[in-house]
């Protein structure tokens, strides 16, 4: 490692600590490599020479911090992303969930809301929407506002529609949104069963008992300790024999809770909590 690289690493660690102390956003156990890539992008876009200079600007300009936060959090998603996951949910999980008089599911790291709306559509087509409450959480207030609005680019709906059909959709995805100009607005009836809220897997605790937790493509950005914290949260949140879904590149194999779950749909990374 060169001296310049070593100084950069020191600056990044100090920046993360400063952000936690000032704004209470905790990135201290995120993958350092991932954080460095994202902060490097901030430096380029905003033409700032060093992380130390970025830190000073962030500490004294809260509005600028909100702009930097958009780089620090993950916001890439789509409706019915990885269709086989949603198909497995319908075929292997839903038959068990429908036995509950009321159903609670948690979409952790919901980003701009597409996954939460995808689940709402599944429950709608199963005739269960009036029995379900979907808690969709994220740490980014700007992206949460977008999720609550439920307005997406119309051009993205072509890909979303293909995902929906591959996931076993029963109708046309266009039945669930209204197109206007270049935007697609999600049906308000779906929103009634979704609560969007601020929640950090790094600092917050369990807030309700769930029958299903979906947290996909989030754990890969955490170090091992924070992955364990998150998985412990999910375990504690799940009801007896509740289900957990994670990303296709993620695993419970090396977590402290690996023995607390059984594989339910191995190829789709869906697990069931043991007694």
URQUIKA-V609167 format. One record per backbone hydrogen bond with DSSP energy under -0.5 kcal/mol. NH is the residue of the N-H (numbers start at 1). CO is the residue of the C=O. Records with the same first field share a line. If there is no record, write none. Layout:
NH=CO + CO
This chain:
6=2
7=3
8=4
9=5
10=6
11=7
12=8
13=9
14=10
15=11
16=12
17=13
18=14
19=15
20=16
21=17
22=18
23=19
24=19 + 20
25=19
26=24
27=25
30=27
31=221
35=31
36=32
37=33
38=34
39=35
40=36
41=37
42=38
43=39
44=40
45=41
46=42
47=43 + 44
48=43
54=50
55=51
56=52
57=53
58=54
59=55
60=56
61=57
64=61
65=61
66=62
67=63
68=64
69=65
70=66 + 67
71=68
72=68
73=69
75=73
77=75
81=78
85=82
86=82
87=83
88=84
89=85
90=86
91=87
92=88
93=88 + 89
94=89
96=93
97=93
98=94
99=96
100=97
103=131
105=133
106=212
107=135
108=106 + 214
109=137
110=137
113=110
117=113
118=114
119=115
120=116
121=117
122=118
123=119
124=120
125=121
126=122
127=124
128=123
129=123
131=128
132=128 + 129
133=103
134=193
135=105 + 133
136=134 + 195
137=107 + 135
138=197
141=139
144=140
145=141
146=142
147=143
148=144
149=145
150=146
151=146
152=150 + 184
154=182
156=153
157=153 + 154
158=155
160=156
161=157
162=158
163=159
164=160
165=161
166=162
167=163
168=165
169=164
175=172
176=173
177=174
178=185
179=177
180=183
183=180
184=152
185=178
186=150 + 184
187=176
190=187
191=187
192=188
193=190
194=191
195=134
196=194
197=136
199=138
201=199
204=200
210=237
211=104
212=104
213=243
214=106
215=213 + 245
221=218
222=219
223=29
227=223
228=224
229=225
230=226
231=227
232=228
233=229
234=230
235=231
236=232
237=233
238=234
239=210
242=239
243=211
244=271
245=213
246=269
247=215
250=247
255=252
258=255
260=257
261=258
262=272
264=270
265=270
268=265
269=266
270=265
271=244
272=262
273=242
274=260
